[in-house]
Structures are given as structure tokens and as C-alpha cells.
């Protein structure tokens, strides 16, 4: 999974969270991911495009402070 550590901390899903490599902006709520292969890239690399409207909401975590996402970067 790709996401903010602060959101998934202390949950059963934290073990599936990928580690961030490099600089990337915090996300508020990505809705679409597009996977694209490119033969010009080295083996095992690809492009991921994400649409993020920066609207964060979770019915299971109504108390989560979405402003905390900025602390992860």
C-alpha cells in the first residue's frame, strides 16, 4: 500500500505499507492509480500515475487529523 504512516500506525494494515524512497508530497485521498510499463525504463521499473484531490475522509477513522499527513514528509 502507498499511504501515510501516521494513518496506518497501530493497525493490522501497517505491515503492508511501502516505505517511501525520495521526496513525494503527502496525499489526502488518491482515487485512481494508473500503472504504465515503459520499455525505456530498466527492468522492474514502471510509472504510477495517481489522481489526488487532497480530500481525506475515512468512515473507520473519523477522529484522524488529516493535517497530520504533512508531518510524514
ChimeraX commands (.cxc) that place a marker at each C-alpha (Angstrom):
marker #1 position 0.00,0.00,0.00 radius 0.5
marker #1 position 1.02,3.58,-0.52 radius 0.5
marker #1 position -0.06,5.99,2.17 radius 0.5
marker #1 position 0.81,7.97,5.23 radius 0.5
marker #1 position 2.41,6.08,8.10 radius 0.5
marker #1 position 0.52,8.18,10.62 radius 0.5
marker #1 position -2.83,6.94,9.26 radius 0.5
marker #1 position -1.97,3.22,9.31 radius 0.5
marker #1 position 0.11,3.19,12.52 radius 0.5
marker #1 position -1.09,0.61,15.05 radius 0.5
marker #1 position -3.42,-1.10,12.57 radius 0.5
marker #1 position -3.28,-4.59,11.08 radius 0.5
marker #1 position -2.56,-2.99,7.68 radius 0.5
marker #1 position 0.65,-1.18,8.71 radius 0.5
marker #1 position 2.72,-4.20,7.69 radius 0.5
marker #1 position 1.64,-3.73,4.04 radius 0.5
marker #1 position 2.68,-0.09,3.80 radius 0.5
marker #1 position 5.52,0.56,1.37 radius 0.5
marker #1 position 8.49,2.63,2.50 radius 0.5
marker #1 position 8.86,5.99,0.79 radius 0.5
marker #1 position 12.03,6.47,-1.24 radius 0.5
marker #1 position 12.80,10.10,-2.06 radius 0.5
marker #1 position 10.58,13.15,-1.86 radius 0.5
marker #1 position 6.90,12.83,-2.54 radius 0.5
marker #1 position 4.07,15.10,-1.47 radius 0.5
marker #1 position 1.65,13.92,1.18 radius 0.5
marker #1 position -1.64,12.71,-0.22 radius 0.5
marker #1 position -5.09,13.48,1.00 radius 0.5
marker #1 position -7.06,10.87,-0.87 radius 0.5
marker #1 position -5.86,9.34,-4.08 radius 0.5
marker #1 position -8.73,7.92,-6.08 radius 0.5
marker #1 position -7.17,6.46,-9.21 radius 0.5
marker #1 position -3.87,4.77,-9.94 radius 0.5
marker #1 position -2.67,4.05,-13.46 radius 0.5
marker #1 position 0.15,1.57,-13.98 radius 0.5
marker #1 position 2.23,2.04,-17.13 radius 0.5
marker #1 position 5.10,-0.02,-18.45 radius 0.5
marker #1 position 7.76,1.77,-20.46 radius 0.5
marker #1 position 10.39,-0.20,-22.39 radius 0.5
marker #1 position 12.87,2.66,-21.96 radius 0.5
marker #1 position 12.97,2.04,-18.19 radius 0.5
marker #1 position 15.25,-0.56,-16.55 radius 0.5
marker #1 position 13.76,-3.98,-15.78 radius 0.5
marker #1 position 11.40,-3.90,-12.82 radius 0.5
marker #1 position 10.63,-0.17,-13.12 radius 0.5
marker #1 position 7.36,1.36,-14.24 radius 0.5
marker #1 position 5.32,4.52,-13.91 radius 0.5
marker #1 position 2.47,5.02,-11.45 radius 0.5
marker #1 position 0.19,7.98,-12.01 radius 0.5
marker #1 position -2.12,8.98,-9.19 radius 0.5
marker #1 position -5.07,11.33,-9.14 radius 0.5
marker #1 position -5.22,13.02,-5.75 radius 0.5
marker #1 position -7.88,15.58,-4.97 radius 0.5
marker #1 position -6.46,16.11,-1.46 radius 0.5
marker #1 position -9.76,15.28,0.17 radius 0.5
marker #1 position -9.18,12.89,3.05 radius 0.5
marker #1 position -12.03,11.04,4.71 radius 0.5
marker #1 position -12.38,7.71,6.46 radius 0.5
marker #1 position -15.54,6.28,7.95 radius 0.5
marker #1 position -13.43,3.96,10.10 radius 0.5
marker #1 position -11.14,6.73,11.38 radius 0.5
marker #1 position -13.40,9.77,11.91 radius 0.5
marker #1 position -11.02,11.13,14.56 radius 0.5
marker #1 position -7.96,11.17,12.27 radius 0.5
marker #1 position -6.34,14.59,11.80 radius 0.5
marker #1 position -5.66,14.77,8.04 radius 0.5
marker #1 position -3.36,17.72,8.64 radius 0.5
marker #1 position -1.01,15.22,10.29 radius 0.5
marker #1 position -0.14,13.89,6.84 radius 0.5
marker #1 position 2.23,16.82,6.41 radius 0.5
marker #1 position 4.29,15.55,9.36 radius 0.5
marker #1 position 5.26,12.45,7.36 radius 0.5
marker #1 position 7.18,14.34,4.69 radius 0.5
marker link #1:1,2 radius 0.2
marker link #1:2,3 radius 0.2
marker link #1:3,4 radius 0.2
marker link #1:4,5 radius 0.2
marker link #1:5,6 radius 0.2
marker link #1:6,7 radius 0.2
marker link #1:7,8 radius 0.2
marker link #1:8,9 radius 0.2
marker link #1:9,10 radius 0.2
marker link #1:10,11 radius 0.2
marker link #1:11,12 radius 0.2
marker link #1:12,13 radius 0.2
marker link #1:13,14 radius 0.2
marker link #1:14,15 radius 0.2
marker link #1:15,16 radius 0.2
marker link #1:16,17 radius 0.2
marker link #1:17,18 radius 0.2
marker link #1:18,19 radius 0.2
marker link #1:19,20 radius 0.2
marker link #1:20,21 radius 0.2
marker link #1:21,22 radius 0.2
marker link #1:22,23 radius 0.2
marker link #1:23,24 radius 0.2
marker link #1:24,25 radius 0.2
marker link #1:25,26 radius 0.2
marker link #1:26,27 radius 0.2
marker link #1:27,28 radius 0.2
marker link #1:28,29 radius 0.2
marker link #1:29,30 radius 0.2
marker link #1:30,31 radius 0.2
marker link #1:31,32 radius 0.2
marker link #1:32,33 radius 0.2
marker link #1:33,34 radius 0.2
marker link #1:34,35 radius 0.2
marker link #1:35,36 radius 0.2
marker link #1:36,37 radius 0.2
marker link #1:37,38 radius 0.2
marker link #1:38,39 radius 0.2
marker link #1:39,40 radius 0.2
marker link #1:40,41 radius 0.2
marker link #1:41,42 radius 0.2
marker link #1:42,43 radius 0.2
marker link #1:43,44 radius 0.2
marker link #1:44,45 radius 0.2
marker link #1:45,46 radius 0.2
marker link #1:46,47 radius 0.2
marker link #1:47,48 radius 0.2
marker link #1:48,49 radius 0.2
marker link #1:49,50 radius 0.2
marker link #1:50,51 radius 0.2
marker link #1:51,52 radius 0.2
marker link #1:52,53 radius 0.2
marker link #1:53,54 radius 0.2
marker link #1:54,55 radius 0.2
marker link #1:55,56 radius 0.2
marker link #1:56,57 radius 0.2
marker link #1:57,58 radius 0.2
marker link #1:58,59 radius 0.2
marker link #1:59,60 radius 0.2
marker link #1:60,61 radius 0.2
marker link #1:61,62 radius 0.2
marker link #1:62,63 radius 0.2
marker link #1:63,64 radius 0.2
marker link #1:64,65 radius 0.2
marker link #1:65,66 radius 0.2
marker link #1:66,67 radius 0.2
marker link #1:67,68 radius 0.2
marker link #1:68,69 radius 0.2
marker link #1:69,70 radius 0.2
marker link #1:70,71 radius 0.2
marker link #1:71,72 radius 0.2
marker link #1:72,73 radius 0.2
view
